[in-house]
Amino acid sequence: MTIQGTTHRIDATPDTTIDVFTAERAPVLTVDAGDTLVVHSLDASGYLTPQTVPGEQQPKMFTEARGHCLTGPIAVRGAEPGDVLAVHLVSLVPDPWGWTVAGALKSPVTERLGITELPPSWLLWDLDAAAATGRCNGGFTRSLAPFLGVIGVAPEATGEHSTTPPRTVGGGNIDCKELVAGTTLYLPVVVADAMLSLGDGHAAQGDGEVGGTAIECPMTTTLTVDLVQDGRPLDSIHAETPAGRVTFGFDADLNVAMGDALDAMVRWMQVIFDVDKTTALAMASISVDLRVTQVANRTWGVHALLPTGVLG
């Protein structure tokens, strides 16, 4: 379906949701660079209604999902391999409910903590987007900072690709809590028309997403898309956020992920400050924060943050 104009709305329906990244599925919408989209996405599991008691199995969009329940793919007319898709996040509004579970799946974290034989723990959340607060069944409250765990373009021209691993080219399951409203995320384009899919709404999350889930929730995201065809300072995904500039590293080895995130930030700082790489590293050592983005996926994430205004 192609709609002319500047603002488009996509609701999460059986015709507009997907659980893989692929360039072989017909786009649910084709837009032009500069267009605005208002996109509703279900939570990562695709629940159609909220749980009423912890652990209740409500109906889902996909009976046997292969990955995150995403809205898309969305084609951006004119996007070609070598371009960069700029995704400007204008607002992110969670639905009134969400959930968090820990211990439902065996993982390196649950093995390390010795809880693989214990029953999972569920928190069910009532979310107040206007007040930016959430309250769970345990009586705890949490301020909200909504973002999308998954924003990505098709990584290859053929085949269906898992939504689980994040990728330094193309994005995907980034799970970075810095990607709040006001962020511009830059995604290198690999296939014609980019084929953007997004979802996995998180009303709030800690760095690491250590239990495997955040406050998982449906989300309404307002965003604009632009094409950068004259180059960016990096050939991997990176972001300009309210907190500062962010680069990423993803690998099964956290040390490798750290090195990739740092290397990207140092190269970006070389451009920003017009210095050599060693000088950029010295500047990074007194200004850049390295953070564990997430340990919830098979590919771990680290992001480097250069806070806004930290260097004059």
N, C-alpha and C positions, 0 to 999 in steps of 0.2 A: 504494500500500500504506500503510495506517495502522496503527501499532503503539502501543498504550497502554502507559504506563509512564514511567520516568524515564531509563533508559539504553538506547541503541540502537547497534547496530553496522552499518556499511555497508562492504562489501568492494567493491573495484574490479572490476566484471564488465561484460560487454557491456550488461547491463540497467541498470547504475547509473552509467555514464560518459557524458560529453557533451563536445562540442568547441565549443559556442557558449553564450552566455547567452540564455535565452528563458523567457518565462512561458507559452508555448503547449505545452511538453512536460509530460506528466503527471509529478508529482513521484515520485521513487524512494522517498520516505519523507515522512510528515507527523508533525511533532512539536509539542509544546506549549512555550511559554515556560517556562524553567527546566529543560528536559530536557538530558541529557548525551548527546553523540554520540561514538562512536569510529569515525573515518572513515579508511579506507585509500584513498590516491590513488596512481596511477601517476606516473611522471615526466612532464614537460610533453609529451614526444613520444609517450608511451604505450607505451614498450618493454615487452614481456611477459617478456623475459629480458635479462640484462646482456650487453653486448658482451664478447667474449673477446679481440679485438684491436682497436686503435683504428680507429674509422670503420666497423666491421662493421655491416651493416644487419640487425638482428634483427627478428623479427615484432613488429608493433605492434597496439594495440587498434583503431586506425582506419587503413585502408589509405591513404586520402587525407584526412588530417586538415585541418580548416579552421582549427583553433586549438589551444590547450592541451587536453590530455586531463585533464578535471576529473571529480570525483565530484559527482553531483547531477542535477537540482536537488532541494533539500530544502525542503519547504513548512513554514512556521512558522504554525501555526493562529492566526488572529486578527490577524495583521499586516496593516495597512492603510497606504495611502499617507499620508505625514505622520508615521508612527511612525518610530522608530529601532531597528534591530536591533543589539543588543549581543552581539558574539561574544567570549566569554571563552576564551582559548587556555590550556588546562591543561597539556598536554604535546605535544611533537612529536618523534617517534622515526623517524629515517631507516632505510630498509632497508639491508642490508650493502653496497650498491654504488651508484655514481653515475658521472657523466661531466661533462666540461667540453669545449666546443669553441670555438675562435676562428677567424675567417676563413672560415667555411663559407658566409656570405652577405655580399654587398656591402652596405656600410652607410656612413654618414658617418664613422664611426670608422675603418673599414678603408681608406676613401679617403684620409682625413687622414694615416694612418700609412703609406700607400703599399704595402699588402700585398694588394691585391685580386687580383693575379695569382699569389700564392703559394698553395701547398696549405694546407688547414686543418690546425690542430694539435688533436689530441685528447688529453685526460688521462682515464684510467680510474681510478676511485677504489675502494679497499676501505675501507669505513666501519665504525667500531667505535662504536656509539651509546653503549654503557656507558662507554667511556673518553673519549668525545667527541673522537675524533681520526680523521683520514682520511689515507691514504697512496696516492699515485698511481704510475702506471707510470714516471714520471721519477724516482722515489725521494724526492719531496718529501712532507712531512707538513703537515697543516693542522688546527688545532683547529676543532671544529665548533660552530656556533651555528644550529641548524635553525629554519627558518621557512617559511611558504608564500608563494610569489610571487603567487598568485592567490587572493583571497577576495572574492566579490562577489555581489550580488543582481541580478535581472533589471532592466535599465535602462528598459525600456518594456513595455507590456502586450502589444504585438503584434510579430511578426517575430523573426528570429534575429540576434543581435548578436555581433560579433567579440570574442574574448577578449583580443585583443592590446592595445588601448588601456586604460589606467587611466582611471577617471572619478571626479570629485570627488563626484558623487552616485552611489551604488551600488557604488563600489570596482572590483574587477576585478584587472587585472595590475599591482598596486601595486609589487611587487619591493622592498619596504623591509625591510632587514635588522634593523630595530628590533622587528619584530613577532614576537618570540620568545615562548616559554612565559611566562605571567604577564601577557600583554598583554590588554587589552580593546579591540577595534576596533569603532567605532561607524559603522554603515552606514545612511544614510537610506533608508527603504523607499519604493519607487516603485510597486510592483504588489501586489495582494492576495496574502497568504501569503509575501511577500518573495522566495521562490524562490532560495535560497542554493546556490551551487556553489563548490567549492574544490579546490585542487590546486597543481601546479607546485612540488613540494617542492624546497627548497634546503637542503642540509646546511651550506653556508657561502657567503658572498658578500661582496665589497667594495662600499662605496658606489659607485654608478654602474653596476655590472654591465657594465664597460667592454668586455669581449670579446663580449657578447651572451648569455652563459650564466653561471650560477653552478655550484656542484656540484649538478647536476640529479639528483634521486633520487626514488624512491617514498617515501611518508611515511605514518605512522600518526599521526593527529592526534586528541587528545581535547579536546573543547570543549563549552561549554554555551552556550545561546542564551537571551537575554532580550529583552523588548520594553520600550522606553522610550516611554511615551505622553504624558508630561507635559513634553516638550521637553528639549533639550540646548542648550548655549551656542552651538553652530554648526549650520548646516544643510548642511554638507559633511562628508565622512568625516574622522574624527580618531581618535586612539588615546591610551590611557593605557598606557604600557609600563614595564618595569622601569627603563629609563634615564630616563624622564620623559614629559611630554606631547608629542604629535606632531601636526602639521597638515601638509597636503599641497597641492601645486599641480601641475597637469598641463597641458601645452600643447606645441604644436610649437615654440614659442619658449621657451627656457629662462628668459629674462628675465620673461616673463609667468608661467611656472610659479613662479618665485621670488617674484614679487609676490603671487600668490594664496596661496602657503604662508605668507608673512609676514603678509599681511592677516588670514588666519584666526587665526594665533597671536596677533596684537595684539588682535583682538576677544575671543579667549578670555581673554587676560590682563586685559582691561578688566573682565570678569566676576569673575575669580579675585581680583583685588586691589582692585576697586571704584575704578578710576581712569578718567580720560578717555583718549581715544585717543592723544593726543600723549605723555602721561605713560607709557602702556603701551609706546609705541614707544621712549621713552628707556630704560625698564626692559629691553625686549627687546634693545636695543643692547649691554647689558653682561651679558646672560645667555643669549640664544638662539643656538643654532648652526644655520646654514643649510647643508644638505647636498644634494648631487646624488644623488637616490635611484637613478635609472637613466637611461642614455642608450641602452638596448637596444631601445626600441620606437619606433614612429612618433610617439608622444606622450611627450615627455621628462617626467621627474619631479623635483621638489625637495621636500624635507621640512624643516620647522622643528622643532627639538627644544628644549624648555624642560626642562633637566635637573632631576631630582628634588632638592629641597632647595637649589637654587642661590640662591634669594631667600628671606630670612627674613621 
